[in-house]
Amino acid sequence: MHSRPKPFRAPVVLAAPVALLLAAGGPVAAAHPPAPATRPPARTAAGPGTNHATDDPFTAARTSWWRQDRFGMFIHFGAYSNLEGEYTRPDGTVCRNAEWIERECGIPAAEYEKQAATFDPSAFDAEAIVRAAKDAGQRYLVITAKHHDGYAMWPTKQNTWNLRDHSAFDPHRDILAELKKAADAAGIKLGFYYSIWDWHDPDFADPATFPRYKQRMYGQLKELIDNYDPALLWFDGEWDAERPANRWSRRDGADLQAYLHGLNPRLIVNNRVGKREVVDGDFGTPEQEIPAEPVDGQLWESCMTLNDHWGFARYDTHWKSPATVVRNLLDVASRGGNYLLNVGPDKYGRIPQPSVDRLRETGRWLAAHGQGDAVYGAGYTGLVAAPPWGTVSRRGDVLYAAVTSWPAAGTPLHLTARAPFDITSARVAGSSQRVRVARSGDGFDLTPSGAATGPLASVLRLTIEPPAAAPAGDGTGLTARSWANDSFSGPPAAVTVDPTVNKSYRFDGSPDAGIPADHFSTRWTGSVQPRFDEPYTFTTVSDDTVRLWIDDRLVIDSTTPHGPKVDKGTVVLKAGHRHRIRIDYTERTGEAYLKLLWSSPSQAQEIVPRSRLHAD
């Protein structure tokens, strides 16, 4: 992965990605001529009238396990692990790196292939790895099936550059099958990392031969899905690069995503399947960082190392403390994200003991006093501001205030409220001590009567009476009028009632079979009926233009043609009242998207649901 990643693109909040800077070095040759590839099955037929958005990842049953589990183990393990982070050059100098060691240290292709032939992870113990994850409280695993060096960690039939055919490892063993069996037995989900960028395949860099590489790539991904039934695919290496040239395009990403969901509609896929845009995959992937706020328009998962490398480096002892891991996990969960924490097994396949120790301490904290309730199934709440003394997450009618800076005796912890609610009871998880609750200024003062329950973080369990909500809605959607032009001119070519505004037409789709994939427009009209008397933030994800009115007030005005983009606007709505809504959307050329989400202090971010939309 990840020595020099593109930075995460948090829509609106963070900057656009920059090109990856690469170390000197050329493409390597294949260890053996690639085996002939079988052409992958054709992608699902699509064209005008197709909408590729099959659900809302924020609420879909397909993504429910991932949103609930919150904490996973990343495993970087491959042929690079055999070097354990060091390469001695012919002149005697030592170059240090891990999973990028071939590139960053300029190892000649033949020499890298020679060392890979000695790779023998005979101590790889799938049950021990799963047990380490289980002890840590991690509920899913993602292992590198193929990294940028192109080396496959399963017995692929697409080439011989793999652990079975090019190593000293027992050819009768399959570590991915072993890991799948152990994970299933432990009730842990298994996912695979797969690099799009391939330094080894001779067909990758040349546009004339890239289709052959793509066939093998599709073939390998089909093997992974058919043979191991992963719950998740985690892509990487999608950025523009040279040596070897990487020209993976947005259309390539769209095609691959459609192909994968054709193989398994339940798959969860990250945004690096495309170009890390808000419209790509099911979730965003901030790397080695935690966004300061919930991410707009997309689920997200922060991936981090336990030390300073993803792959194993024998000299790297700069380990995160258990306190840092726990606090990172709390920060992530309180902002509605997932935390994917990495381990790098050594060349024999063993997780380093310092990693195991830190994972175990994290798991002990999660298991003690029910403190894991602040993480699993919990998420962001807009009811309160993030406090300086810790984090606050919400699950149902309970707030979990995780205190990482315990106050002196008698000193209150102030909690700033963003909407009216009451705290009906408060206690310290794992303790009999009282917590005094008093209204104070813009919120509440919480005063524990005793000491912290431990050195990492202590959790206050606050039962709340949330703001009153309107009854369940009975809407059926909005009226959609679509034109076969991008100027709303003349009579509409199609009139429907759309249950939600959740359109992913990509390159080939449109609102109707009679409307071409480029140069069309849609106007949605009707009313929206909120549950709460609160400020609501409406979020659009669009390509090319969008305008949104609520009660004839222009809330979003994004009329300069653009690529995938997030826009937001906030209005105060009245619970149960039907507020007029109008959305004007145009598609000019290229891709086409329009998604309408909302959130409020009491409402988690989601596609505005059908039950809250009424056609005119």
Secondary structure in CASP SS format (residue, H / E / C, confidence):
PFRMAT SS
TARGET T0000
AUTHOR 0000-0000-0000
METHOD secondary structure of the structure
MODEL  1
M C 1.00
H C 1.00
S C 1.00
R C 1.00
P C 1.00
K C 1.00
P C 1.00
F C 1.00
R C 1.00
A C 1.00
P C 1.00
V C 1.00
V C 1.00
L C 1.00
A C 1.00
A C 1.00
P C 1.00
V C 1.00
A C 1.00
L C 1.00
L C 1.00
L C 1.00
A C 1.00
A C 1.00
G C 1.00
G C 1.00
P C 1.00
V C 1.00
A C 1.00
A C 1.00
A C 1.00
H C 1.00
P C 1.00
P C 1.00
A C 1.00
P C 1.00
A C 1.00
T C 1.00
R C 1.00
P C 1.00
P C 1.00
A C 1.00
R C 1.00
T C 1.00
A C 1.00
A C 1.00
G C 1.00
P C 1.00
G C 1.00
T C 1.00
N C 1.00
H C 1.00
A C 1.00
T C 1.00
D C 1.00
D C 1.00
P C 1.00
F C 1.00
T C 1.00
A C 1.00
A H 1.00
R H 1.00
T H 1.00
S H 1.00
W H 1.00
W H 1.00
R H 1.00
Q H 1.00
D H 1.00
R C 1.00
F E 1.00
G E 1.00
M E 1.00
F E 1.00
I E 1.00
H C 1.00
F C 1.00
G C 1.00
A H 1.00
Y H 1.00
S H 1.00
N H 1.00
L H 1.00
E C 1.00
G C 1.00
E E 1.00
Y E 1.00
T E 1.00
R C 1.00
P C 1.00
D C 1.00
G C 1.00
T C 1.00
V E 1.00
C E 1.00
R E 1.00
N C 1.00
A C 1.00
E C 1.00
W C 1.00
I H 1.00
E H 1.00
R H 1.00
E H 1.00
C C 1.00
G C 1.00
I C 1.00
P C 1.00
A H 1.00
A H 1.00
E H 1.00
Y H 1.00
E H 1.00
K H 1.00
Q H 1.00
A H 1.00
A C 1.00
T C 1.00
F C 1.00
D C 1.00
P C 1.00
S C 1.00
A C 1.00
F C 1.00
D C 1.00
A H 1.00
E H 1.00
A H 1.00
I H 1.00
V H 1.00
R H 1.00
A H 1.00
A H 1.00
K H 1.00
D H 1.00
A H 1.00
G C 1.00
Q C 1.00
R C 1.00
Y E 1.00
L E 1.00
V E 1.00
I E 1.00
T E 1.00
A E 1.00
K E 1.00
H C 1.00
H C 1.00
D C 1.00
G C 1.00
Y C 1.00
A E 1.00
M C 1.00
W C 1.00
P C 1.00
T C 1.00
K C 1.00
Q C 1.00
N C 1.00
T C 1.00
W C 1.00
N E 1.00
L C 1.00
R C 1.00
D C 1.00
H C 1.00
S C 1.00
A C 1.00
F C 1.00
D C 1.00
P C 1.00
H C 1.00
R C 1.00
D C 1.00
I H 1.00
L H 1.00
A H 1.00
E H 1.00
L H 1.00
K H 1.00
K H 1.00
A H 1.00
A H 1.00
D H 1.00
A H 1.00
A H 1.00
G C 1.00
I C 1.00
K E 1.00
L E 1.00
G E 1.00
F E 1.00
Y E 1.00
Y E 1.00
S E 1.00
I C 1.00
W C 1.00
D C 1.00
W C 1.00
H C 1.00
D C 1.00
P C 1.00
D C 1.00
F C 1.00
A C 1.00
D C 1.00
P C 1.00
A C 1.00
T C 1.00
F H 1.00
P H 1.00
R H 1.00
Y H 1.00
K H 1.00
Q H 1.00
R H 1.00
M H 1.00
Y H 1.00
G H 1.00
Q H 1.00
L H 1.00
K H 1.00
E H 1.00
L H 1.00
I H 1.00
D H 1.00
N H 1.00
Y H 1.00
D C 1.00
P C 1.00
A C 1.00
L E 1.00
L E 1.00
W E 1.00
F E 1.00
D E 1.00
G C 1.00
E C 1.00
W C 1.00
D C 1.00
A E 1.00
E C 1.00
R C 1.00
P C 1.00
A C 1.00
N E 1.00
R C 1.00
W C 1.00
S C 1.00
R H 1.00
R H 1.00
D H 1.00
G H 1.00
A H 1.00
D H 1.00
L H 1.00
Q H 1.00
A H 1.00
Y H 1.00
L H 1.00
H H 1.00
G H 1.00
L H 1.00
N C 1.00
P C 1.00
R C 1.00
L C 1.00
I E 1.00
V E 1.00
N E 1.00
N H 1.00
R H 1.00
V H 1.00
G C 1.00
K C 1.00
R C 1.00
E C 1.00
V C 1.00
V C 1.00
D C 1.00
G C 1.00
D C 1.00
F E 1.00
G E 1.00
T C 1.00
P C 1.00
E E 1.00
Q C 1.00
E C 1.00
I C 1.00
P C 1.00
A C 1.00
E C 1.00
P C 1.00
V C 1.00
D C 1.00
G C 1.00
Q C 1.00
L E 1.00
W E 1.00
E E 1.00
S E 1.00
C E 1.00
M E 1.00
T E 1.00
L C 1.00
N C 1.00
D C 1.00
H C 1.00
W C 1.00
G C 1.00
F C 1.00
A C 1.00
R C 1.00
Y C 1.00
D C 1.00
T C 1.00
H C 1.00
W C 1.00
K C 1.00
S C 1.00
P H 1.00
A H 1.00
T H 1.00
V H 1.00
V H 1.00
R H 1.00
N H 1.00
L H 1.00
L H 1.00
D H 1.00
V H 1.00
A H 1.00
S H 1.00
R C 1.00
G C 1.00
G C 1.00
N E 1.00
Y E 1.00
L E 1.00
L E 1.00
N E 1.00
V E 1.00
G C 1.00
P C 1.00
D C 1.00
K C 1.00
Y C 1.00
G C 1.00
R C 1.00
I C 1.00
P C 1.00
Q H 1.00
P H 1.00
S H 1.00
V H 1.00
D H 1.00
R H 1.00
L H 1.00
R H 1.00
E H 1.00
T H 1.00
G H 1.00
R H 1.00
W H 1.00
L H 1.00
A H 1.00
A H 1.00
H H 1.00
G H 1.00
Q H 1.00
G H 1.00
D H 1.00
A H 1.00
V C 1.00
Y C 1.00
G C 1.00
A C 1.00
G E 1.00
Y C 1.00
T C 1.00
G C 1.00
L C 1.00
V E 1.00
A C 1.00
A C 1.00
P C 1.00
P C 1.00
W C 1.00
G E 1.00
T E 1.00
V E 1.00
S E 1.00
R E 1.00
R E 1.00
G C 1.00
D C 1.00
V E 1.00
L E 1.00
Y E 1.00
A E 1.00
A E 1.00
V E 1.00
T C 1.00
S C 1.00
W C 1.00
P C 1.00
A C 1.00
A C 1.00
G C 1.00
T C 1.00
P C 1.00
L E 1.00
H E 1.00
L E 1.00
T E 1.00
A E 1.00
R C 1.00
A C 1.00
P C 1.00
F C 1.00
D E 1.00
I E 1.00
T E 1.00
S E 1.00
A E 1.00
R E 1.00
V E 1.00
A C 1.00
G C 1.00
S C 1.00
S C 1.00
Q C 1.00
R E 1.00
V E 1.00
R E 1.00
V E 1.00
A E 1.00
R E 1.00
S E 1.00
G C 1.00
D C 1.00
G E 1.00
F E 1.00
D E 1.00
L E 1.00
T E 1.00
P E 1.00
S C 1.00
G C 1.00
A C 1.00
A C 1.00
T C 1.00
G C 1.00
P C 1.00
L C 1.00
A C 1.00
S E 1.00
V E 1.00
L E 1.00
R E 1.00
L E 1.00
T E 1.00
I E 1.00
E E 1.00
P C 1.00
P C 1.00
A C 1.00
A C 1.00
A C 1.00
P C 1.00
A C 1.00
G C 1.00
D C 1.00
G C 1.00
T C 1.00
G C 1.00
L E 1.00
T E 1.00
A E 1.00
R E 1.00
S E 1.00
W E 1.00
A C 1.00
N C 1.00
D C 1.00
S C 1.00
F C 1.00
S C 1.00
G C 1.00
P C 1.00
P C 1.00
A C 1.00
A E 1.00
V E 1.00
T E 1.00
V E 1.00
D E 1.00
P C 1.00
T C 1.00
V C 1.00
N E 1.00
K E 1.00
S E 1.00
Y E 1.00
R E 1.00
F C 1.00
D C 1.00
G C 1.00
S C 1.00
P C 1.00
D C 1.00
A C 1.00
G C 1.00
I C 1.00
P C 1.00
A C 1.00
D C 1.00
H C 1.00
F E 1.00
S E 1.00
T E 1.00
R E 1.00
W E 1.00
T E 1.00
G E 1.00
S E 1.00
V E 1.00
Q C 1.00
P C 1.00
R C 1.00
F C 1.00
D C 1.00
E E 1.00
P E 1.00
Y E 1.00
T E 1.00
F E 1.00
T E 1.00
T E 1.00
V E 1.00
S E 1.00
D E 1.00
D C 1.00
T E 1.00
V E 1.00
R E 1.00
L E 1.00
W E 1.00
I E 1.00
D C 1.00
D C 1.00
R E 1.00
L E 1.00
V E 1.00
I E 1.00
D E 1.00
S E 1.00
T C 1.00
T C 1.00
P C 1.00
H C 1.00
G C 1.00
P C 1.00
K E 1.00
V E 1.00
D E 1.00
K E 1.00
G E 1.00
T E 1.00
V E 1.00
V E 1.00
L E 1.00
K C 1.00
A C 1.00
G C 1.00
H C 1.00
R C 1.00
H E 1.00
R E 1.00
I E 1.00
R E 1.00
I E 1.00
D E 1.00
Y E 1.00
T E 1.00
E E 1.00
R C 1.00
T C 1.00
G C 1.00
E C 1.00
A E 1.00
Y E 1.00
L E 1.00
K E 1.00
L E 1.00
L E 1.00
W E 1.00
S E 1.00
S C 1.00
P C 1.00
S C 1.00
Q C 1.00
A C 1.00
Q C 1.00
E E 1.00
I E 1.00
V C 1.00
P C 1.00
R H 1.00
S H 1.00
R H 1.00
L E 1.00
H E 1.00
A E 1.00
D C 1.00
END
